[in-house]
């Protein structure tokens, strides 16, 4: 949360109008006194903000949070108080100012020792590890007789120092024999109680082992304790150290020695802090070196937001550790299903172009045809439309839909599956692995699509001589038989394997190149990457597409059948010229693959199922919170500054660790002072 308030963005939330605010106020006001309306604590926190929704909510916590708005402290929020708080939420230091108002119980714009003690006594921290309110720290800030007050200008530093002192105070409590050390168990207790807002799950689960590695025993000294806290407080600065050491290259592996040199150059961190960071990384990310992505498991998620919009959001497994072969199978089926949908949609949209392509490819000279049926691709389209009508442009579409959806699904899911298996911890696949994954995906596609292409081409071309003829799929299957269905398979292999081997690596790298600063690919950039990726493979694969089509179609009267790939290639060159290999194919292939990939990835974004595996690169942006646009509430009633109310109140916990009980059973009677 603090990243927003320290961010470089100058964008601010605009204040709501008085009329709009009053309409929202009346919607939630449940009390009327002398003709004036008021919102209660429960109305504001539970109904308006949607916090503390459990039935067994703690009323004291709700009252404390509502007291931030209730300047008169009479238990009711008036419209002027409601409007003033909305304005307060729009100021740059709103998080600190609201925390200050939380401690300013009587609303006099000063925090006394008694107010500080009262608020702290309600927190879960004080109930678990009590802070000594009579400590020298209290005397330094509130005076020996506790009569001094904390002004807002001093409050932010006071709150920071309080948390540092709280940690030291907890260390003293567990150091019962005065040895200057505590056990690793006690260290774990302190960190998961007082500093929990700084811990990720991965860090918390490795706290004890890292401490034991650094100390060489089961005892943790104060320097190790302080260094550990410093690392957790300075993760964002340590990222800058990494980027300096790596020359801004995010995937460059940096050793401990290289990182240590950078810390000394930037005067950030100490050798023991570097040791702690690298031990954490070795345990969490299983690597002795650092890359920028390694920090994600160490830095709390409160500093980041995911940029995405989903229609379906399902978590199939809770963690990568729960991922097994069944999960991998389900993930492949999920990808296969989305690939089928993407392929089917693309097949319908691009089918007329595919039909024209097939007719142009099979056109060759013969005894009965001195003049070619079609002079150009455009002429073929106009003639087909004139003689066969719009339905003629969709002859054989059923076979195309089935073949394309199944084939593309197999190709896409197989490529993803192999890439996942070959991916390293940087999220990178070696170049040979990219080519291999694409080639295997292309080969798998052939076995699925080949029979259906044979059927499709027969149905597509029958209308050239017999415009009114109708040829059914079942009749074609009976006519061709098993051998006929797989005629031209070798040529199809030569078409799809090289094409896919070139297409998928080019597509992956083009996507990375087209990503924005947050690593996100817009749909336009995905489409552009698909179009660009088709360019290298198309010229190589298209001659085999022509040969495959010729082998699949029976020769017409006056034409001689081809004996195979070599015979077809040599005769086409001799009789029609080498340009024939690319006739009718220039438009369709790039657009087909670009559209299919776009649909496939967009479907994964909107219909999201988390199998704890990999996602398409660039499908979501994980960015530092630097803008109100990234954290504001989507509740239509949270207008103006209230769009930030929930994130800011949540920040009191995530930033300052001031966690209040959410259930009545957890509250204890506050200490009396």
LUMMARBA-383159 format. One record per residue (C-alpha): x, y negated, z negated; residue number from 1. Coordinates in Angstrom, 3 decimals. Layout:
<atoms>
        c1        c2        c3  pos
         X         Y         Z  NUM
...
</atoms>
This chain:
<atoms>
        c1        c2        c3  pos
     0.000     0.000     0.000    1
     2.822    -2.417    -0.831    2
     4.048    -2.176     2.736    3
     1.089    -4.251     3.837    4
     1.963    -7.070     1.487    5
     5.626    -6.974     2.476    6
     4.903    -6.470     6.172    7
     5.917    -8.840     8.899    8
     2.459    -9.277    10.358    9
     0.847   -12.690     9.930   10
    -2.651   -11.479    10.705   11
    -5.192   -12.176     7.999   12
    -8.751   -11.133     7.397   13
   -11.136   -14.002     8.093   14
   -13.486   -14.966     5.296   15
   -17.162   -14.132     5.664   16
   -19.797   -16.856     5.858   17
   -21.801   -17.738     2.754   18
   -25.026   -16.593     4.422   19
   -23.642   -13.172     5.365   20
   -22.135   -12.678     1.912   21
   -25.399   -13.550     0.213   22
   -27.304   -11.038     2.349   23
   -24.866    -8.301     1.287   24
   -24.990    -9.487    -2.335   25
   -28.778    -9.223    -2.477   26
   -28.612    -5.721    -1.015   27
   -26.687    -4.459    -4.066   28
   -27.970    -6.797    -6.795   29
   -30.158    -4.798    -9.194   30
   -30.621    -7.329   -12.009   31
   -32.639   -10.557   -11.984   32
   -32.526   -13.077   -14.839   33
   -34.403   -16.397   -14.664   34
   -34.709   -16.089   -10.924   35
   -31.003   -15.404   -10.392   36
   -29.699   -12.109    -9.050   37
   -26.720   -10.196   -10.438   38
   -24.708    -7.112    -9.549   39
   -23.820    -4.752   -12.393   40
   -20.450    -3.023   -12.816   41
   -21.929     0.241   -11.513   42
   -23.559    -1.574    -8.580   43
   -20.248    -3.088    -7.523   44
   -17.785    -0.241    -8.090   45
   -19.901     2.819    -7.362   46
   -22.504     1.609    -4.858   47
   -20.831    -1.265    -3.028   48
   -17.214    -0.065    -3.012   49
   -17.966     3.655    -3.185   50
   -15.418     4.375    -5.952   51
   -15.900     6.735    -8.931   52
   -18.660     8.646    -7.144   53
   -18.648    11.664    -9.473   54
   -21.713    12.070   -11.684   55
   -19.564    12.357   -14.804   56
   -17.777     9.093   -14.026   57
   -16.030     7.191   -16.801   58
   -18.010     4.000   -17.565   59
   -15.036     2.274   -19.219   60
   -12.959     2.634   -16.046   61
   -15.810     1.226   -13.971   62
   -16.222    -1.676   -16.378   63
   -12.497    -2.481   -16.350   64
   -12.344    -2.572   -12.550   65
   -15.549    -4.607   -12.261   66
   -14.112    -7.012   -14.835   67
   -11.668    -8.174   -12.188   68
   -14.632    -9.745   -10.367   69
   -16.669   -10.672   -13.435   70
   -14.835   -13.881   -14.341   71
   -17.396   -14.760   -17.058   72
   -16.920   -11.288   -18.651   73
   -20.660   -11.031   -19.401   74
   -21.095    -7.654   -17.669   75
   -22.918    -9.147   -14.669   76
   -21.424   -10.337   -11.383   77
   -23.056   -13.505   -10.076   78
   -23.038   -14.556    -6.451   79
   -20.408   -17.320    -7.069   80
   -18.149   -14.659    -8.662   81
   -18.856   -12.272    -5.802   82
   -17.981   -14.964    -3.241   83
   -14.851   -16.093    -5.119   84
   -13.529   -12.533    -5.261   85
   -14.068   -12.131    -1.512   86
   -11.867   -15.168    -0.970   87
    -9.219   -13.858    -3.360   88
    -8.924   -10.648    -1.348   89
    -7.730   -12.594     1.706   90
    -4.640   -14.194     0.089   91
    -1.201   -12.636     0.827   92
    -0.480   -11.694    -2.801   93
    -3.955   -10.280    -3.444   94
    -2.628    -6.996    -4.872   95
    -0.596    -8.717    -7.612   96
    -3.259   -11.325    -8.255   97
    -5.949    -8.694    -8.735   98
    -3.690    -6.665   -11.008   99
    -3.151    -9.871   -13.011  100
    -6.906   -10.404   -13.324  101
    -7.252    -6.827   -14.533  102
    -5.008    -7.661   -17.506  103
    -6.540   -11.119   -17.967  104
    -9.432    -9.669   -19.947  105
   -10.854   -12.958   -21.262  106
   -10.411   -14.809   -17.973  107
    -8.211   -17.659   -19.274  108
    -5.538   -17.069   -16.586  109
    -3.034   -15.862   -19.136  110
    -2.161   -12.346   -20.295  111
    -1.679   -11.927   -24.033  112
    -0.042    -9.034   -25.802  113
    -3.410    -7.805   -27.043  114
    -4.836    -7.836   -23.506  115
    -1.802    -5.989   -22.179  116
    -2.075    -3.385   -24.955  117
    -5.810    -2.947   -24.373  118
    -5.533    -2.279   -20.645  119
    -2.515     0.021   -21.016  120
    -4.291     2.006   -23.723  121
    -7.020     2.930   -21.230  122
    -4.657     4.337   -18.605  123
    -4.017     8.047   -18.251  124
    -0.276     7.328   -18.545  125
    -0.631     5.975   -22.070  126
    -2.777     8.924   -23.051  127
    -0.223    11.443   -21.793  128
     3.095     9.777   -22.696  129
     2.398     6.812   -25.043  130
     4.460     3.689   -24.523  131
     5.817     2.123   -27.717  132
     3.981    -1.186   -27.746  133
     6.186    -2.345   -30.636  134
     9.365    -1.844   -28.623  135
    11.966    -4.588   -27.976  136
    10.512    -4.876   -24.462  137
     7.254    -6.259   -25.887  138
     9.175    -8.724   -28.037  139
    11.213    -9.966   -25.077  140
     8.117   -10.747   -23.023  141
     5.566   -11.694   -25.689  142
     7.891   -13.013   -28.408  143
     8.773   -11.626   -31.791  144
     5.371   -12.497   -33.218  145
     3.546   -11.476   -29.971  146
     2.178   -14.989   -29.511  147
     3.639   -15.732   -26.092  148
     1.472   -15.429   -22.950  149
     2.413   -14.156   -19.475  150
     1.532   -16.531   -16.633  151
     0.784   -15.306   -13.128  152
     4.110   -16.634   -11.828  153
     5.855   -14.224   -14.248  154
     3.426   -11.339   -13.991  155
     4.791    -9.490   -10.938  156
     8.282    -9.277   -12.453  157
     6.811    -8.319   -15.824  158
     4.846    -5.430   -14.264  159
     7.922    -4.188   -12.395  160
    10.086    -4.328   -15.523  161
     7.370    -2.623   -17.567  162
     7.417     0.429   -15.312  163
    11.197     0.628   -15.457  164
    11.096     0.328   -19.237  165
     8.270     2.876   -19.423  166
    10.487     5.449   -17.721  167
    13.409     4.725   -20.080  168
    11.059     4.820   -23.068  169
     9.788     8.232   -21.968  170
    13.399     9.441   -21.655  171
    14.060     8.309   -25.232  172
    10.993    10.155   -26.517  173
    12.153    13.459   -25.012  174
    15.759    12.923   -26.105  175
    14.826    13.931   -29.666  176
    18.358    14.788   -30.798  177
    19.948    11.643   -29.349  178
    22.289    13.600   -27.074  179
    21.712    11.318   -24.092  180
    20.176    14.177   -22.105  181
    16.795    15.816   -21.650  182
    15.884    19.241   -20.291  183
    14.913    19.682   -16.638  184
    11.419    20.649   -17.829  185
    11.088    17.344   -19.707  186
    12.453    15.517   -16.670  187
     9.763    17.156   -14.535  188
     7.064    16.166   -17.055  189
     8.133    12.517   -17.071  190
     8.356    12.236   -13.297  191
     5.023    13.925   -12.606  192
     3.287    11.800   -15.225  193
     4.753     8.315   -15.109  194
     6.196     8.284   -11.585  195
     3.626    10.439    -9.826  196
     2.722     7.576    -7.471  197
     6.245     7.811    -6.037  198
     6.222    11.572    -5.451  199
     5.222    13.607    -2.438  200
     4.244    17.238    -2.981  201
     7.555    18.366    -1.511  202
     9.583    16.137    -3.816  203
     7.567    17.133    -6.891  204
     8.070    20.845    -6.223  205
    11.855    20.404    -5.970  206
    12.455    17.960    -8.838  207
    13.935    20.456   -11.273  208
    16.196    22.210    -8.792  209
    17.679    18.955    -7.497  210
    18.298    17.735   -11.046  211
    19.975    21.025   -11.939  212
    22.158    20.880    -8.838  213
    23.322    17.335    -9.597  214
    23.971    17.931   -13.298  215
    25.307    21.463   -12.918  216
    23.190    22.638   -15.852  217
    19.659    22.520   -17.246  218
    20.156    19.092   -18.816  219
    19.480    15.734   -17.154  220
    21.452    12.669   -18.239  221
    20.165     9.103   -18.184  222
    22.359     8.139   -15.166  223
    20.898    11.036   -13.144  224
    17.396    10.122   -14.317  225
    17.882     6.464   -13.348  226
    19.441     7.377    -9.984  227
    16.528     9.675    -9.169  228
    14.045     6.880    -9.855  229
    16.114     4.462    -7.802  230
    16.043     6.811    -4.798  231
    12.261     7.114    -4.960  232
    11.876     3.349    -5.277  233
    14.240     2.666    -2.383  234
    13.167     5.113     0.322  235
    12.358     2.347     2.786  236
    15.773     0.750     2.261  237
    17.447     4.133     2.647  238
    15.705     4.488     6.007  239
    17.389     1.283     7.083  240
    20.698     2.763     5.966  241
    20.018     5.801     8.137  242
    19.169     3.666    11.182  243
    22.367     1.700    10.680  244
    24.424     4.895    10.450  245
    22.710     6.370    13.531  246
    22.799     3.168    15.621  247
    18.975     3.143    15.658  248
    18.832     6.652    17.180  249
    16.027     8.362    15.260  250
    16.952    11.973    16.055  251
    20.702    11.699    15.458  252
    21.915    13.979    12.658  253
    23.786    12.055     9.967  254
    26.054    13.783     7.457  255
    26.383    12.854     3.792  256
    29.753    11.224     4.441  257
    28.400     9.106     7.298  258
    25.416     8.059     5.214  259
    27.603     7.214     2.220  260
    29.809     4.988     4.379  261
    26.709     3.124     5.582  262
    25.452     2.599     1.996  263
    28.764     1.017     1.018  264
    28.732    -1.208     4.098  265
    25.177    -2.393     3.337  266
    25.686    -2.428    -0.442  267
    22.624    -0.216    -0.904  268
    22.684     2.896    -3.060  269
    25.364     4.724    -5.027  270
    27.155     8.046    -4.405  271
    24.936     9.856    -6.925  272
    21.817     8.492    -5.213  273
    23.128     9.728    -1.863  274
    23.736    13.163    -3.431  275
    20.159    13.253    -4.716  276
    18.775    12.267    -1.307  277
    20.755    14.934     0.546  278
    19.964    17.653    -1.998  279
    16.269    16.800    -1.650  280
    16.541    16.936     2.113  281
    18.376    20.268     2.057  282
    15.675    21.838    -0.112  283
    12.687    20.278     1.671  284
    13.832    20.150     5.305  285
    16.373    23.002     5.143  286
    19.175    20.919     6.629  287
    22.469    19.492     5.295  288
    22.099    16.508     7.646  289
    19.478    13.769     7.907  290
    17.292    12.592    10.759  291
    14.665     9.877    10.440  292
    11.754    12.353    10.484  293
    13.165    14.004     7.334  294
    12.127    10.982     5.297  295
     8.442    11.710     5.940  296
     8.472    14.576     3.446  297
    10.218    12.384     0.876  298
     8.397     9.057     1.243  299
     4.884     8.770    -0.262  300
     2.111     8.717     2.349  301
     0.737     5.492     0.861  302
     3.255     3.602     2.983  303
     1.822     4.934     6.235  304
    -1.393     5.272     8.144  305
    -2.427     7.631    10.930  306
    -3.892     5.922    13.974  307
    -6.574     8.197    15.349  308
   -10.297     8.556    15.920  309
   -11.785    12.035    15.695  310
   -15.186    13.558    16.322  311
   -14.170    16.859    14.756  312
   -11.559    17.111    11.995  313
   -11.065    20.578    10.495  314
    -8.184    21.824     8.368  315
    -7.741    25.516     9.153  316
    -4.914    25.925     6.614  317
    -3.878    23.704     3.736  318
    -0.116    23.943     4.254  319
     2.453    25.381     6.710  320
     3.180    28.149     4.199  321
    -0.316    29.565     4.806  322
     0.278    29.817     8.546  323
     0.453    33.453     9.691  324
     0.020    35.405    12.941  325
    -3.758    35.172    12.672  326
    -3.514    31.380    12.427  327
    -1.196    31.296    15.436  328
    -3.655    33.425    17.400  329
    -6.542    31.128    16.474  330
    -4.458    28.124    17.474  331
    -3.772    29.685    20.875  332
    -7.483    30.415    21.329  333
    -8.280    26.817    20.356  334
    -5.833    25.505    22.945  335
    -7.098    27.988    25.533  336
   -10.671    26.805    24.983  337
    -9.791    23.128    25.346  338
    -7.645    23.942    28.383  339
   -10.612    25.753    29.952  340
   -12.872    22.750    29.406  341
   -10.261    20.361    30.805  342
    -9.678    22.596    33.830  343
   -13.390    22.961    34.539  344
   -14.003    19.200    34.405  345
   -11.026    18.550    36.676  346
   -12.167    21.286    39.096  347
   -15.583    19.717    39.567  348
   -14.207    16.224    40.112  349
   -11.394    17.186    42.475  350
   -13.124    19.992    44.362  351
   -13.930    18.159    47.631  352
   -10.232    17.251    47.953  353
    -9.297    20.887    47.330  354
   -11.685    22.070    50.051  355
   -10.239    19.587    52.546  356
    -6.740    20.691    51.572  357
    -7.544    24.363    52.221  358
    -9.124    23.650    55.603  359
    -6.158    21.562    56.702  360
    -3.741    24.279    55.606  361
    -5.363    27.132    57.536  362
    -5.688    25.142    60.743  363
    -3.288    26.558    63.328  364
    -3.136    26.921    67.124  365
    -4.770    29.885    68.850  366
    -6.079    31.090    72.181  367
    -9.680    30.007    71.559  368
    -8.817    26.644    70.077  369
    -6.750    24.428    72.315  370
    -7.520    21.371    70.236  371
    -7.302    21.383    66.426  372
   -10.569    21.109    64.546  373
    -9.239    18.260    62.428  374
    -6.935    15.458    63.489  375
    -6.221    14.289    59.939  376
    -7.295    14.715    56.330  377
    -9.771    11.844    56.675  378
   -11.151    13.322    59.894  379
   -11.626    16.668    58.147  380
   -13.574    14.995    55.350  381
   -15.872    13.089    57.734  382
   -16.503    16.104    59.957  383
   -17.280    18.393    57.017  384
   -19.678    15.836    55.576  385
   -21.396    15.353    58.952  386
   -21.818    19.008    59.887  387
   -22.360    20.593    56.474  388
   -23.591    17.729    54.331  389
   -22.621    17.022    50.734  390
   -23.215    20.674    49.685  391
   -20.562    21.662    52.216  392
   -17.959    19.745    50.247  393
   -18.662    22.015    47.275  394
   -18.563    25.429    48.983  395
   -16.921    27.995    46.703  396
   -16.929    25.681    43.695  397
   -18.035    28.401    41.255  398
   -14.899    30.421    41.956  399
   -12.826    27.254    41.660  400
   -14.355    26.337    38.308  401
   -13.764    29.804    36.895  402
   -10.290    30.112    38.363  403
    -9.102    26.607    37.500  404
   -10.493    26.610    33.976  405
    -9.040    30.023    33.135  406
    -5.777    29.417    34.980  407
    -5.136    25.967    33.571  408
    -6.088    27.173    30.103  409
    -3.586    30.017    30.371  410
    -0.903    27.716    31.742  411
    -1.354    24.966    29.149  412
    -1.722    27.214    26.106  413
     1.194    29.468    27.116  414
     3.488    26.500    27.703  415
     2.570    25.081    24.282  416
     3.014    28.466    22.600  417
     6.531    29.047    23.963  418
     7.591    25.466    23.279  419
     6.437    25.856    19.671  420
     8.590    28.957    19.289  421
    11.668    27.214    20.696  422
    11.212    23.865    18.916  423
    13.850    22.772    16.397  424
    13.328    20.708    13.253  425
    13.689    17.501    15.243  426
    10.583    18.469    17.183  427
    12.754    18.977    20.265  428
    12.913    21.884    22.719  429
    16.223    22.603    24.487  430
    16.132    21.771    28.188  431
    16.498    25.407    29.225  432
    13.595    26.224    26.906  433
    11.415    23.602    28.566  434
    12.082    25.078    32.006  435
    11.546    28.608    30.677  436
     8.236    27.727    28.996  437
     6.970    26.064    32.169  438
     8.050    28.976    34.384  439
     6.369    31.586    32.168  440
     3.230    29.451    31.996  441
     3.172    29.248    35.798  442
     3.596    33.019    36.148  443
     0.747    33.700    33.719  444
    -1.428    31.289    35.670  445
    -0.878    33.272    38.898  446
    -2.317    36.523    37.557  447
    -5.467    34.739    36.437  448
    -6.046    32.423    39.368  449
    -4.884    34.476    42.368  450
    -8.044    36.621    42.872  451
   -10.340    33.642    42.396  452
    -8.353    31.533    44.858  453
    -8.700    34.300    47.449  454
   -12.472    34.221    46.964  455
   -12.621    30.443    46.953  456
   -10.694    30.048    50.216  457
   -12.925    32.573    52.032  458
   -16.036    30.707    50.932  459
   -14.498    27.283    51.662  460
   -13.580    28.094    55.274  461
   -16.674    29.986    56.439  462
   -18.515    26.711    57.033  463
   -16.043    25.579    59.691  464
   -17.526    27.913    62.321  465
   -20.883    28.605    60.714  466
   -22.043    25.452    58.866  467
   -25.304    27.021    57.684  468
   -23.763    30.307    56.572  469
   -23.800    31.223    52.912  470
   -21.152    33.560    51.582  471
   -21.578    34.955    48.069  472
   -18.743    35.691    45.666  473
   -19.896    39.288    45.177  474
   -19.857    39.926    48.928  475
   -16.327    38.509    49.220  476
   -15.079    40.697    46.366  477
   -16.488    43.815    48.027  478
   -15.020    42.787    51.354  479
   -11.520    42.088    50.016  480
   -11.158    44.866    47.478  481
    -8.395    44.875    44.859  482
    -5.571    44.696    47.395  483
    -7.147    41.815    49.269  484
    -7.790    39.851    46.098  485
    -4.084    39.880    45.297  486
    -2.872    39.263    48.850  487
    -0.351    36.429    48.836  488
     0.583    36.877    45.163  489
     4.306    36.573    45.886  490
     3.768    33.268    47.671  491
     1.569    32.102    44.797  492
     4.409    32.946    42.394  493
     6.836    30.922    44.499  494
     4.348    28.068    44.397  495
     3.406    28.022    40.695  496
     6.558    29.131    38.864  497
     8.925    26.454    40.266  498
     6.207    23.823    40.102  499
     5.395    24.522    36.433  500
     9.083    24.870    35.514  501
     9.636    21.330    36.820  502
     6.283    19.844    35.904  503
     6.133    20.492    32.154  504
     9.654    19.279    31.220  505
     9.195    16.174    33.381  506
     5.811    15.547    31.789  507
     7.196    15.905    28.252  508
    10.025    13.451    28.887  509
     7.820    11.003    30.792  510
     5.426    10.907    27.847  511
     8.236    10.039    25.435  512
     9.453     7.320    27.782  513
     5.939     5.826    27.991  514
     5.237     5.878    24.242  515
     4.786     2.598    22.409  516
     6.869     1.438    19.440  517
     4.849     3.630    17.067  518
     5.371     6.763    19.141  519
     1.820     6.738    20.525  520
     0.694     7.582    24.055  521
    -2.413     5.824    25.302  522
    -4.656     7.782    27.705  523
    -3.307     5.619    30.539  524
     0.279     6.586    29.695  525
    -0.695    10.279    29.486  526
    -2.265    10.071    32.944  527
     0.763     8.225    34.297  528
     3.090    10.871    32.846  529
     1.052    13.610    34.537  530
     1.143    11.862    37.892  531
     4.884    11.264    37.645  532
     5.541    14.851    36.508  533
     3.902    16.283    39.644  534
     6.325    14.476    41.946  535
     9.451    16.683    41.522  536
     7.660    20.017    41.914  537
     5.123    19.154    44.628  538
     7.501    19.025    47.635  539
     9.062    22.359    46.604  540
     5.851    24.219    45.847  541
     3.560    22.960    48.598  542
     5.077    25.022    51.476  543
     4.326    28.172    49.484  544
     0.780    26.912    48.890  545
     0.311    26.722    52.670  546
     1.828    30.189    53.158  547
    -0.338    31.648    50.383  548
    -3.474    30.183    51.927  549
    -2.577    31.534    55.382  550
    -1.941    35.010    53.964  551
    -5.276    35.011    52.116  552
    -7.371    34.164    55.201  553
    -8.008    36.649    58.003  554
    -6.759    35.370    61.383  555
    -9.407    34.005    63.697  556
    -9.916    35.265    67.216  557
    -6.770    34.667    69.239  558
    -4.575    34.354    66.150  559
    -2.037    36.918    64.980  560
    -1.867    38.015    61.350  561
     1.242    37.201    59.325  562
     3.421    40.079    58.144  563
     4.542    38.317    54.956  564
     6.145    35.190    53.483  565
     9.187    35.137    55.762  566
     7.155    35.831    58.892  567
     4.602    33.161    57.974  568
     7.271    30.554    57.216  569
     9.231    31.155    60.428  570
     6.137    31.162    62.649  571
     4.677    28.022    61.078  572
     7.945    26.176    61.670  573
     8.202    27.463    65.241  574
     4.566    26.973    66.271  575
     3.470    23.916    64.264  576
     6.577    22.207    62.969  577
     7.933    21.842    59.445  578
     5.567    18.968    58.617  579
     2.698    21.462    58.559  580
     3.862    22.639    55.128  581
     2.740    19.358    53.581  582
    -0.410    18.708    55.593  583
    -3.514    18.106    53.475  584
    -1.657    18.334    50.184  585
    -0.295    14.910    49.382  586
    -3.255    13.573    47.426  587
    -4.710    16.401    45.442  588
    -1.911    17.991    43.410  589
    -0.645    14.950    41.497  590
    -4.175    13.813    40.669  591
    -5.291    17.313    39.620  592
    -2.479    17.893    37.152  593
    -2.544    14.361    35.811  594
    -6.278    14.514    35.113  595
    -6.069    18.000    33.588  596
    -3.311    17.016    31.155  597
    -5.149    13.845    30.215  598
    -8.346    15.742    29.433  599
    -6.470    18.477    27.548  600
    -4.717    16.040    25.245  601
    -7.707    13.760    24.707  602
    -9.812    16.767    23.727  603
    -7.173    17.763    21.152  604
    -7.231    14.264    19.723  605
   -10.987    14.003    19.359  606
   -11.725    17.645    18.467  607
    -8.945    18.155    15.953  608
    -8.312    21.447    14.161  609
    -5.188    21.521    12.002  610
    -3.463    24.910    12.149  611
    -0.310    23.476    10.492  612
     1.419    23.787    13.853  613
     2.529    21.159    16.341  614
     0.400    18.574    18.097  615
     0.986    17.065    21.537  616
     3.652    14.399    21.216  617
     2.280    10.892    21.061  618
    -1.238    12.026    20.164  619
    -1.296     9.963    16.975  620
     0.823     7.175    15.597  621
     2.199     7.422    12.077  622
     3.114     3.828    11.351  623
     4.098     1.651     8.436  624
     1.201    -0.408     7.183  625
     1.991    -3.906     8.381  626
    -1.429    -5.180     9.327  627
    -4.842    -5.571     7.755  628
    -6.242    -3.959    10.906  629
    -4.663    -0.667     9.796  630
    -6.085    -0.508     6.266  631
    -9.369    -2.397     6.232  632
   -12.600    -0.635     5.347  633
   -14.974     0.473     8.091  634
   -18.062     0.002     5.876  635
   -20.262    -2.553     7.681  636
   -21.186    -4.140     4.320  637
   -17.514    -4.789     3.519  638
   -17.383    -8.061     5.393  639
   -14.648   -10.683     5.200  640
   -12.169   -10.089     2.411  641
   -14.167    -7.135     1.110  642
   -12.746    -5.104     4.004  643
    -9.586    -4.959     1.851  644
   -11.219    -4.369    -1.537  645
   -10.918    -0.575    -1.603  646
    -7.311    -0.432    -0.295  647
    -6.222    -3.110    -2.768  648
    -7.914    -1.520    -5.781  649
    -6.434     1.807    -4.707  650
    -3.076     0.052    -4.524  651
    -3.267    -0.687    -8.240  652
    -2.874     3.056    -8.718  653
    -0.557     3.899    -5.807  654
     1.703     0.865    -6.228  655
     1.698     0.286    -9.969  656
     0.700     3.686   -11.317  657
    -2.152     2.145   -13.330  658
    -4.452     5.163   -13.143  659
    -7.712     5.000   -15.068  660
    -9.723     8.079   -16.089  661
   -12.385     9.033   -13.586  662
   -14.274    11.400   -15.905  663
   -15.801    10.694   -19.313  664
   -14.214    13.802   -20.818  665
   -10.747    12.360   -20.266  666
   -11.202     9.071   -22.111  667
    -9.762     8.525   -25.549  668
   -10.429     5.778   -28.003  669
    -8.104     2.870   -27.315  670
    -5.501     1.900   -29.851  671
    -6.281    -0.974   -32.170  672
    -3.897    -3.904   -32.418  673
</atoms>
